[in-house]
Every structure is written in C-alpha cells, then in structure tokens.
Amino acid sequence: EQLRRELEQSVIAWRESGQDPAEAQELWRTYSTLTRDLSFELCEQLRLILEPTLATKLKGDYRTGKRLNMRKVIPYIASQFKKDKIWLRRTKPSKRTYQIMIAIDDSRSMAEAHSIQLAYESLCLITKALAQLEAGDLSVVSFGEDIRLLHPFDRPFSDEAGADVIRRFTFGQERTHVRNMMESTLGILEHARSSAGGGSTDLWQLQLIISDGICEDHEAVRALVRRAAEERIMVVFIVLDTRPEKDSIVKMTNVTYGTDRATGKPTLQLSRYMDTFPYTYYVVLREVEKLPEVLSDTLRQFF
C-alpha cells in the first residue's frame, strides 16, 4: 500500500513535468512489480476460460468413428486387417485465437475522480496476464472527445509499448463520447477481423472498456452493444469507482422530466443511474485486487 501511494505521487509529478519517456519506462516497470501476483492470478483464471473445450477437430485411432484415417488404411490391409484402429473421432478442441482491445477513458473526469492510478494498474495487470497467456493480438485505444489508437493489433505489446501507451494519455479531454467510441472501435475490430483472414482457427474478439462509467445516450450505446454481440464481440465495461462511498456510481440517480397525461402537469422521476446502464456485462471496481476475480467471473458468462 505504501508503494502504491508513492507511485501515485510519482505519477502526479511526472504528468506535471511533461511525461518524460524515460520516466514512463520506470513507472511501467513499477506498475509491473506492483501487479505481478495479480496478473499471474488473472492469467490462470483466463487460461481456464479462454482455452477451447468444444471438441470439433478429428483425432485419434479408433475402431469406430466418423471418418477414415487414410494414412492407416494401407497398414490395415498389410496387417491382414488386424490393425483396425483406422477411424477418427471428434475429440480434439478447435484452436481459438483472440483479438482483445482495451479502451481507456482519457477525459478530465478520470483525473478529477482520482482514477488514473487505478486505470494504469488495471491496464498493466490485464496486458501482463494476456502476454503470459499468449492469448492473441492486443490493441489499446484512448477516448474522450477524440478516439486515438495508441497500440495496434499487429504489434506485440512489450514493456516499451506499455510505457509508450501510458505516456500518451492526457486525462484532459473535456467530454466523454462513449457512443462515438463504440462506433469507432467496432470499425477497428471489424477491420482487424477481416485482416486476420480465414483459416482453421476460430477468431473471437473482446473489448474491455476502462472508465469512470459516466456516459450519455444510453439507448444509442445499448444498440451498439447489441450490434457488437451480433458480430461476436464481447464488450465488458470496467467501471472505476474511486469516488468517496457517498458519491459512488452505484448511488447516483437520474432525473427524468415528463408530463402527467391526466393533468398535463410536469412530473419528475428519480431512478438509479446503474439501472439504465447500457452495458450487459460490467463490473464496478474500487480496488485493483478485486479485478482478477470480478473480470474472470464476468467472462465466464460469455465464453
């Protein structure tokens, strides 16, 4: 905990001094040290979830089966029909490959809510776990008023890449256009899928959004989330809830104004903000130690 507080102060000083690239590498190494055990825990959880379990590939030497193993036919005849294990069965799981995008909120509200530290820790933890697992290709985007691709799918995510990514966040954008982010990132994922080509592998796509959870246009965003599901893209929203408990996002309310049909008088209705949250899969995170458990539990609902 002491290391975490010192690191947070170092990040504040680093951002105020211009975000030097050399210091970014040292900060990334410190984040890696801080989250090493957690990233290993997440890696082992993801290994159980993301590895294929459905047997769709033919394998083995059996006396009965679905298809002949043609390489066994000649030895079968030469053995005077004694070596009769010449059939294949569907016992081998098909290979899966993954394209995983991490989208991080780069708006000023993240800084005001003191969410930068938790965002960087979450980014480091997840990328390290995926690197250990060798799950597939990884990209990182930032969003706010603008959407920027900070790390493309076709480059390996190394420690140097991690340092470069955190250096390019500003946490100064005035607005958080979640709808625009969803539209843009779905386009990036669609292009990445088509660039991957066909083949025998089974391609799955996953988008992890890291933000303080404040967004508008819930209905429009919900429609984009449905579109992502139709395109076999799982979207998980990681809500960084770093405000004091009394101001927690789970206690926030929405105010809806309307008109009473009977009397014509204006009406006011209060509802919980999270009741209309547009994402099917989301977790509310207050401390990074909970991330491996809550993220893996959420992914199990899809994979």
Buried (B, 14 or more C-beta within 10 A) or exposed (E): EEEBEEBBEBBBEBBEEEBEEEBBBEBBBBBBEBBEEBBBBBBBBBEEBBEBEEEEBBBEBBEEBEEEBEEBEEEBEEEEEEEEBBBBBBEBBBEBBBBBBBBBBBBBBBBEBBBBBBBBBBBBBBBBBBBBBEBBBBBBBBBBEEBBBBBEBEEEBEBEBBBBBBBBBBBEBEEBBBBBBBBBBBEBBEEBBEEBEEEEEBBBBBBBBBBBBBBEBBEBBBBBBEEBBEEEBBBBBBBBBBBEEEEBBEEEEEEEEEEEEEEEEEEEEEEEBBEEBBBBBBBBBBEBBEBBBBBBEBBEEBB
